[in-house]
Amino acid sequence: MMVEQIYTGCLAQGAYYIQSGGEAAIIDPLREVSPYINKAEADGVKIKYIFETHFHADFVSGHITLSEKTGAPIIYGPGANPSFDAHIAKDDEEFRVGKLTIKVLHTPGHTMESTTYLLLDENRKEIAIFSGDTLFLGDVGRPDLAQKADDMTQEDLAGILYDSLRNKIMPLPDEILVYPAHGAGSACGKKMMKETVDSLGNQKKMNYALRADMTKEEFVREVTEGLLPPPSYFPLNVKMNKEGYESIDKVLAKGLKPLSPDVLEAMVNETDAIVLDVRSPGNFAAGHIPNSIFIGLDGSFAPWVGELIKDVQQAIILVVPDGREEEAITRLSRVGFDNTQGYLLGGVEAWENAGKELENIISNGAEDLMEAYEETKERIFDVRKNSEYLSEHIVGAHNTPLSSLNDFLSEMPKDDLFYIHCAGGYRSMIAASILKTRGISNFIDVAGGFNAIKKTSMPLTEYVCPSTL
């Protein structure tokens, strides 16, 4: 028996490969399916089933492509109604994978079709659960993302989730392992732990939502309070997961088109395509194509693309480090952005050599801000999340979270110099690129962000542990 967690940090997502007796099952696969196929071929096993825990909102699953390439059926839990061929399992239905058994536990609440899969060994001993977004480590799935009837509220779904946890999961043995679909950093929950696997017994001790003496009313209140609005691309990903999507092979073929500087410029002028620069913050600051947006590959790339660009149909042209073109297109496709039109051949160097204009961003160290603090302390804009800001910030700084930066543009000084920063420099460079496209350039980015600021003598508010907020 083999259970392998295939974890993708950018999405904080766990897919699973289960193998026994010459057969394999895949749970919640990512969009690109070759890793699963290659793994099965290397192990000499046949992929027999593709299990989906629910219709995912934060990424596009690879279930359809994987089924087309392997012939394995797609399995959903009760209540699912996809537009493609799939086996809709009954509660307690069982599937054999070699000597193992995978049992369906219908656990609605996060979504109404949400299902947990219970793994049994050849002696029918309960080994693990693959809990999807029903149960995370330290948290449970948010109940406000489901496509639901008009008369069903998030409180109703939270109540259903309470019953699912109490009736289907908490009675299971403490020693079984919990393999969730997401970990810390995902927008599908609030308080997820950084670990990606744990025992159910430890979760009963650590997870606030599994308190033994918790009433349904307490559960509903605690699970629903403090929920931030979900990213705008979530419903579009649900639609793609439910109705189907273009093959990743076609997406790559379309996106892997090298474009000369002249062709890129013409495409931008003649269409609504945006130029997405995925290099490092430092490289973007040093020189970039006018009106391009920065979202670096070496960060939470796909979630920020979904959060800020929003429309998965948006045409995108890439400025990408040499050799990482396919990676960038693949990671865009994971969140449904399939309309990559090509990439700048030769990168920014080719653009400059063609005699075309480059712009830059002033990005100075925290010492520069410290020296200017007394004059600019009312003109410092912190683009971190509200919880980070409340935990600790520069005295006098304004909180203008990156996810809602457009709502704060009117607060930015029109003429006076101002400063922007985040935690380490990644998000503030994204913010800088957005400000530039809005015609705002009278700012300085703080390189190194709040991590560097804390090493100076700038006055900060008293630290409050984020877990107590």
C-alpha positions as CSV (number, residue, x, y, z in Angstrom):
1,M,0.0,0.0,0.0
2,M,1.2,3.5,-0.8
3,V,-0.4,6.8,0.0
4,E,1.4,9.9,-1.4
5,Q,0.5,13.5,-0.8
6,I,1.4,15.7,-3.8
7,Y,1.4,19.1,-2.3
8,T,1.5,22.3,-4.3
9,G,2.6,25.3,-2.2
10,C,1.4,28.0,-4.5
11,L,-2.2,26.9,-4.0
12,A,-1.7,25.3,-0.6
13,Q,-3.4,22.3,-2.2
14,G,-3.0,18.5,-1.6
15,A,-3.7,15.9,-4.3
16,Y,-3.3,12.2,-3.4
17,Y,-2.0,9.1,-5.1
18,I,-3.1,5.8,-3.6
19,Q,-1.6,2.6,-5.0
20,S,-2.1,-1.1,-4.2
21,G,-2.0,-4.4,-6.0
22,G,-1.3,-2.9,-9.5
23,E,-4.1,-0.3,-9.2
24,A,-4.1,3.4,-8.3
25,A,-6.6,6.1,-7.4
26,I,-6.1,9.8,-7.6
27,I,-7.9,12.3,-5.3
28,D,-8.4,15.9,-6.3
29,P,-5.8,16.1,-9.1
30,L,-4.4,19.4,-10.3
31,R,-4.9,20.7,-13.9
32,E,-1.7,19.2,-15.3
33,V,-2.1,15.4,-15.2
34,S,1.2,14.1,-16.6
35,P,2.8,13.8,-13.0
36,Y,0.1,11.3,-12.1
37,I,0.3,9.4,-15.3
38,N,4.1,9.2,-15.1
39,K,4.0,8.1,-11.5
40,A,1.6,5.3,-12.3
41,E,3.7,4.2,-15.3
42,A,6.8,4.2,-13.2
43,D,5.1,2.0,-10.6
44,G,3.6,-0.3,-13.2
45,V,0.0,0.3,-12.1
46,K,-3.2,1.3,-13.7
47,I,-5.1,4.4,-12.6
48,K,-8.5,2.9,-11.8
49,Y,-10.5,5.8,-10.3
50,I,-10.4,9.6,-10.1
51,F,-12.1,10.8,-6.9
52,E,-13.3,14.4,-6.4
53,T,-14.2,15.6,-2.9
54,H,-16.3,18.5,-4.3
55,F,-16.5,21.1,-7.0
56,H,-13.4,23.1,-6.2
57,A,-13.6,26.9,-6.2
58,D,-9.9,27.9,-5.8
59,F,-8.4,25.8,-8.6
60,V,-9.3,23.9,-11.7
61,S,-9.0,20.2,-11.2
62,G,-7.5,17.8,-13.8
63,H,-10.2,15.2,-13.5
64,I,-11.6,15.5,-17.0
65,T,-8.2,15.4,-18.8
66,L,-7.0,12.6,-16.5
67,S,-10.1,10.6,-17.3
68,E,-9.7,11.1,-21.0
69,K,-6.1,10.1,-21.0
70,T,-6.5,7.0,-18.7
71,G,-10.1,5.9,-19.1
72,A,-10.5,6.0,-15.4
73,P,-14.0,7.1,-14.3
74,I,-14.5,10.3,-12.3
75,I,-16.2,9.7,-8.9
76,Y,-18.2,12.4,-7.1
77,G,-20.2,12.1,-3.9
78,P,-24.0,12.3,-3.5
79,G,-25.7,15.4,-5.0
80,A,-23.1,16.3,-7.6
81,N,-24.5,17.1,-11.0
82,P,-21.6,17.6,-13.4
83,S,-22.1,18.3,-17.1
84,F,-19.8,15.4,-18.1
85,D,-19.9,11.7,-17.5
86,A,-19.2,10.8,-13.9
87,H,-20.2,8.2,-11.4
88,I,-22.2,9.8,-8.6
89,A,-21.6,7.6,-5.6
90,K,-24.1,6.8,-2.9
91,D,-23.3,7.4,0.8
92,D,-21.3,4.4,2.2
93,E,-20.6,3.1,-1.3
94,E,-17.2,1.3,-1.6
95,F,-14.5,1.1,-4.3
96,R,-11.7,-1.4,-4.4
97,V,-8.2,-0.4,-5.3
98,G,-6.0,-3.4,-5.2
99,K,-6.3,-4.7,-1.6
100,L,-7.6,-1.4,-0.3
101,T,-11.1,-0.1,0.0
102,I,-12.2,3.5,-0.4
103,K,-15.5,4.2,1.3
104,V,-17.7,7.2,0.5
105,L,-18.8,9.4,3.5
106,H,-21.1,12.1,2.4
107,T,-20.2,15.2,4.4
108,P,-22.1,18.2,3.1
109,G,-21.7,21.7,4.5
110,H,-18.8,23.3,2.8
111,T,-20.7,22.4,-0.4
112,M,-23.7,20.1,-0.6
113,E,-21.9,17.5,-2.6
114,S,-18.8,17.6,-0.4
115,T,-17.6,14.1,0.3
116,T,-14.9,12.5,2.6
117,Y,-13.2,9.3,1.4
118,L,-12.3,6.8,4.1
119,L,-9.4,4.4,3.3
120,L,-9.6,0.8,4.7
121,D,-6.7,-1.7,4.4
122,E,-7.0,-5.3,3.3
123,N,-8.3,-6.2,6.8
124,R,-10.8,-3.3,6.7
125,K,-8.9,-1.4,9.3
126,E,-9.6,2.3,9.0
127,I,-6.4,4.0,8.0
128,A,-7.1,7.6,6.8
129,I,-9.6,10.1,5.6
130,F,-9.3,12.3,2.6
131,S,-11.4,15.1,3.9
132,G,-11.4,17.6,1.0
133,D,-12.6,21.0,2.3
134,T,-14.8,19.4,4.9
135,L,-12.1,19.2,7.6
136,F,-8.7,21.0,7.5
137,L,-6.0,20.9,10.0
138,G,-6.9,23.5,12.6
139,D,-10.1,24.6,10.7
140,V,-13.1,23.5,8.6
141,G,-14.2,24.6,5.1
142,R,-15.9,27.9,4.9
143,P,-19.7,27.6,4.3
144,D,-20.2,30.5,2.0
145,L,-18.7,29.2,-1.3
146,A,-21.3,26.7,-2.4
147,Q,-23.7,27.1,-5.3
148,K,-26.8,26.9,-3.2
149,A,-30.5,27.6,-3.3
150,D,-31.7,31.1,-2.7
151,D,-33.3,30.1,0.5
152,M,-30.1,28.5,1.9
153,T,-27.8,30.8,3.9
154,Q,-24.2,30.3,5.0
155,E,-25.5,29.7,8.5
156,D,-27.7,26.9,7.1
157,L,-24.6,25.3,5.5
158,A,-22.6,25.7,8.6
159,G,-25.3,23.9,10.6
160,I,-25.2,21.1,8.0
161,L,-21.4,21.0,8.3
162,Y,-21.6,20.6,12.0
163,D,-23.8,17.6,11.6
164,S,-21.5,16.1,9.0
165,L,-18.5,16.4,11.3
166,R,-20.3,15.1,14.4
167,N,-22.0,12.2,12.7
168,K,-19.5,11.0,10.1
169,I,-16.0,12.1,11.0
170,M,-15.6,12.5,14.8
171,P,-16.8,9.0,15.6
172,L,-13.9,7.6,13.6
173,P,-10.8,6.2,15.5
174,D,-8.4,8.8,16.9
175,E,-5.4,7.1,15.2
176,I,-6.6,7.5,11.6
177,L,-4.8,10.1,9.6
178,V,-6.4,13.3,8.2
179,Y,-5.4,14.2,4.6
180,P,-7.1,17.6,3.8
181,A,-7.3,19.3,0.4
182,H,-5.7,22.5,1.6
183,G,-3.2,23.9,4.2
184,A,-2.2,27.3,5.5
185,G,-2.4,30.0,2.9
186,S,-5.6,28.8,1.2
187,A,-8.6,31.1,1.0
188,C,-10.9,28.2,1.7
189,G,-10.5,28.5,5.4
190,K,-9.4,30.9,8.2
191,K,-7.1,29.2,10.7
192,M,-5.4,26.4,8.9
193,M,-2.2,24.9,10.4
194,K,1.1,24.8,8.4
195,E,1.2,21.0,8.7
196,T,-0.4,19.0,5.9
197,V,-1.2,15.7,7.7
198,D,-2.3,14.9,11.2
199,S,-4.1,12.3,13.3
200,L,-7.8,12.8,13.9
201,G,-7.2,12.4,17.6
202,N,-4.9,15.4,17.6
203,Q,-7.3,17.4,15.6
204,K,-10.0,16.7,18.2
205,K,-7.7,18.4,20.7
206,M,-6.3,21.2,18.4
207,N,-9.1,22.2,16.1
208,Y,-11.6,24.7,17.5
209,A,-14.4,23.4,15.3
210,L,-14.1,19.9,16.8
211,R,-14.6,20.7,20.5
212,A,-16.5,17.9,22.1
213,D,-18.8,20.3,24.1
214,M,-19.4,22.7,21.2
215,T,-23.1,23.4,20.4
216,K,-24.4,23.8,16.9
217,E,-25.1,27.5,17.6
218,E,-21.5,28.1,18.8
219,F,-20.1,26.2,15.8
220,V,-22.2,28.3,13.3
221,R,-21.2,31.5,15.0
222,E,-17.4,30.7,15.1
223,V,-17.2,29.2,11.6
224,T,-19.0,32.2,10.0
225,E,-17.5,35.1,11.8
226,G,-14.6,37.0,10.2
227,L,-15.1,35.5,6.8
228,L,-13.5,37.7,4.1
229,P,-15.2,37.9,0.7
230,P,-14.0,35.1,-1.5
231,P,-11.8,35.9,-4.5
232,S,-13.8,36.9,-7.6
233,Y,-12.5,34.0,-9.7
234,F,-13.9,31.3,-7.4
235,P,-17.3,31.0,-9.0
236,L,-15.6,30.8,-12.5
237,N,-13.4,27.9,-11.3
238,V,-16.5,26.1,-9.9
239,K,-18.2,26.5,-13.3
240,M,-15.2,25.1,-15.1
241,N,-14.9,22.1,-12.7
242,K,-18.6,21.4,-13.1
243,E,-19.0,22.0,-16.8
244,G,-15.6,21.2,-18.3
245,Y,-12.7,23.1,-19.8
246,E,-10.1,23.0,-22.6
247,S,-7.3,20.5,-22.5
248,I,-4.1,21.7,-20.8
249,D,-2.2,20.5,-24.0
250,K,-4.2,23.1,-26.1
251,V,-3.7,25.8,-23.5
252,L,0.1,25.2,-23.5
253,A,0.2,25.1,-27.3
254,K,-1.5,28.5,-27.5
255,G,0.5,30.1,-24.8
256,L,4.0,28.9,-25.8
257,K,4.2,31.3,-28.7
258,P,7.3,33.5,-28.8
259,L,6.5,37.1,-29.6
260,S,8.9,39.8,-30.9
261,P,8.8,43.2,-29.2
262,D,7.0,44.6,-32.3
263,V,4.4,41.9,-32.4
264,L,3.7,42.1,-28.6
265,E,3.3,45.9,-28.8
266,A,0.9,45.6,-31.7
267,M,-1.2,42.9,-29.9
268,V,-1.4,45.2,-26.8
269,N,-2.4,48.2,-28.9
270,E,-5.0,46.3,-30.9
271,T,-6.6,44.0,-28.2
272,D,-7.4,44.1,-24.5
273,A,-4.5,41.8,-23.7
274,I,-2.5,42.7,-20.6
275,V,1.2,42.2,-20.1
276,L,1.9,40.1,-17.0
277,D,5.5,40.3,-15.8
278,V,6.3,37.3,-13.6
279,R,10.0,38.0,-12.9
280,S,11.4,39.0,-9.5
281,P,10.3,42.2,-7.7
282,G,13.9,43.6,-8.1
283,N,14.0,42.9,-11.9
284,F,10.6,44.5,-12.4
285,A,11.6,47.5,-10.4
286,A,14.8,47.9,-12.5
287,G,13.0,48.0,-15.8
288,H,9.6,46.9,-17.2
289,I,7.3,47.4,-20.1
290,P,5.0,50.4,-19.5
291,N,1.5,49.5,-18.2
292,S,2.6,45.9,-17.4
293,I,1.4,44.2,-14.2
294,F,3.8,42.4,-11.9
295,I,2.8,39.2,-10.2
296,G,6.0,37.1,-9.6
297,L,6.2,33.4,-10.1
298,D,8.2,33.0,-6.9
299,G,5.3,33.8,-4.6
300,S,1.6,33.0,-4.3
301,F,1.4,33.6,-8.0
302,A,-1.8,31.8,-9.1
303,P,-4.0,33.0,-6.2
304,W,-2.9,36.6,-6.7
305,V,-3.6,36.4,-10.4
306,G,-7.1,35.2,-9.6
307,E,-7.6,37.8,-6.9
308,L,-6.5,40.8,-9.0
309,I,-7.1,40.0,-12.6
310,K,-10.4,38.2,-11.8
311,D,-11.7,37.5,-15.3
312,V,-10.4,34.0,-16.4
313,Q,-11.1,34.9,-20.0
314,Q,-8.6,37.9,-19.9
315,A,-6.0,37.7,-22.7
316,I,-2.5,37.6,-21.1
317,I,0.9,38.1,-22.6
318,L,3.8,37.0,-20.4
319,V,7.2,38.6,-19.6
320,V,8.8,35.6,-18.0
321,P,12.3,34.4,-17.0
322,D,13.9,32.3,-19.7
323,G,13.0,28.6,-19.4
324,R,10.0,29.2,-17.2
325,E,7.4,29.8,-19.9
326,E,5.6,26.5,-19.5
327,E,5.6,26.8,-15.8
328,A,3.9,30.2,-15.9
329,I,1.2,29.0,-18.4
330,T,0.6,25.9,-16.4
331,R,0.2,27.8,-13.1
332,L,-2.2,30.3,-14.7
333,S,-4.3,27.4,-16.0
334,R,-4.5,25.9,-12.5
335,V,-6.8,28.8,-11.6
336,G,-8.7,28.8,-14.9
337,F,-6.7,31.5,-16.8
338,D,-6.4,29.7,-20.1
339,N,-6.1,32.6,-22.5
340,T,-2.3,33.1,-22.5
341,Q,-1.5,34.5,-26.0
342,G,2.3,34.1,-25.9
343,Y,5.4,35.5,-24.3
344,L,8.1,38.1,-25.0
345,L,10.9,36.4,-26.8
346,G,14.2,37.5,-25.4
347,G,12.5,39.2,-22.4
348,V,13.0,42.8,-21.3
349,E,16.5,42.9,-22.9
350,A,15.0,42.3,-26.3
351,W,12.4,45.0,-25.7
352,E,15.2,47.5,-24.7
353,N,17.4,46.4,-27.7
354,A,14.4,47.2,-30.0
355,G,14.6,50.8,-28.8
356,K,11.4,50.6,-26.9
357,E,10.7,52.5,-23.6
358,L,11.2,50.9,-20.2
359,E,9.8,52.2,-16.9
360,N,11.2,51.6,-13.4
361,I,10.0,51.8,-9.8
362,I,12.0,53.4,-7.0
363,S,12.5,50.7,-4.4
364,N,14.6,51.9,-1.4
365,G,15.6,50.2,1.8
366,A,13.8,50.7,5.1
367,E,16.5,53.1,6.3
368,D,15.3,55.6,3.6
369,L,11.8,55.5,5.1
370,M,13.2,55.8,8.6
371,E,15.1,59.0,7.7
372,A,12.0,60.5,6.1
373,Y,9.6,59.2,8.7
374,E,8.8,62.5,10.5
375,E,8.0,64.2,7.2
376,T,6.0,61.3,5.7
377,K,4.5,59.4,8.6
378,E,1.0,60.3,7.4
379,R,1.8,59.1,3.9
380,I,2.8,55.5,4.5
381,F,0.5,52.8,3.0
382,D,0.7,49.3,4.3
383,V,-0.7,46.8,1.7
384,R,-0.7,43.8,4.0
385,K,-3.8,42.0,5.1
386,N,-5.9,43.7,7.8
387,S,-5.0,41.0,10.3
388,E,-1.2,41.6,9.7
389,Y,-1.7,45.3,10.1
390,L,-3.6,45.0,13.3
391,S,-1.0,42.6,14.7
392,E,1.8,45.3,14.3
393,H,2.4,48.3,12.0
394,I,4.2,51.6,11.7
395,V,2.6,54.3,13.9
396,G,0.6,56.5,11.5
397,A,0.6,54.1,8.6
398,H,-2.7,53.5,6.6
399,N,-3.8,50.0,5.9
400,T,-4.7,49.6,2.2
401,P,-4.7,45.8,1.6
402,L,-3.5,44.7,-1.8
403,S,-6.7,42.6,-2.5
404,S,-8.8,45.8,-2.4
405,L,-6.2,48.4,-3.4
406,N,-8.5,49.9,-6.0
407,D,-10.9,51.0,-3.3
408,F,-8.1,53.2,-1.7
409,L,-6.7,54.9,-4.8
410,S,-8.6,58.2,-3.9
411,E,-6.7,58.2,-0.6
412,M,-3.3,58.2,-2.2
413,P,-1.6,61.7,-2.4
414,K,-1.9,63.2,-5.8
415,D,1.4,65.1,-5.7
416,D,3.2,64.5,-2.4
417,L,5.7,61.6,-2.2
418,F,4.4,58.6,-0.3
419,Y,5.7,55.1,0.6
420,I,4.2,51.6,0.2
421,H,5.3,48.4,1.9
422,C,4.1,44.9,2.6
423,A,5.7,42.1,4.6
424,G,8.7,41.3,2.4
425,G,8.4,43.2,-0.9
426,Y,6.4,40.8,-3.1
427,R,2.9,42.3,-2.6
428,S,4.1,45.9,-2.5
429,M,5.7,45.5,-5.9
430,I,2.4,44.1,-7.2
431,A,0.7,47.2,-5.7
432,A,3.4,49.4,-7.3
433,S,2.6,48.0,-10.7
434,I,-1.1,48.6,-10.3
435,L,-0.6,52.2,-9.1
436,K,1.6,52.8,-12.2
437,T,-1.2,51.6,-14.5
438,R,-3.5,54.0,-12.7
439,G,-1.2,56.9,-13.5
440,I,0.2,57.2,-9.9
441,S,4.0,57.2,-9.7
442,N,4.8,59.6,-6.8
443,F,5.7,56.8,-4.4
444,I,8.7,54.8,-3.2
445,D,8.5,51.1,-2.5
446,V,10.1,49.8,0.7
447,A,12.4,47.0,-0.3
448,G,12.2,44.1,2.2
449,G,8.9,45.4,3.5
450,F,7.9,45.2,7.2
451,N,10.5,42.5,7.9
452,A,13.2,45.2,7.1
453,I,11.3,48.0,8.8
454,K,11.3,46.0,12.1
455,K,15.1,46.1,12.1
456,T,15.1,49.9,12.2
457,S,14.1,52.3,15.1
458,M,10.9,53.4,13.4
459,P,8.0,53.6,15.9
460,L,5.7,50.5,15.8
461,T,2.4,49.7,17.5
462,E,2.5,47.1,20.3
463,Y,2.6,43.6,18.9
464,V,-0.6,41.5,19.1
465,C,-0.5,37.8,18.3
466,P,-2.6,37.3,15.2
467,S,-4.3,34.2,16.7
468,T,-5.9,36.5,19.3
469,L,-7.4,39.0,16.8
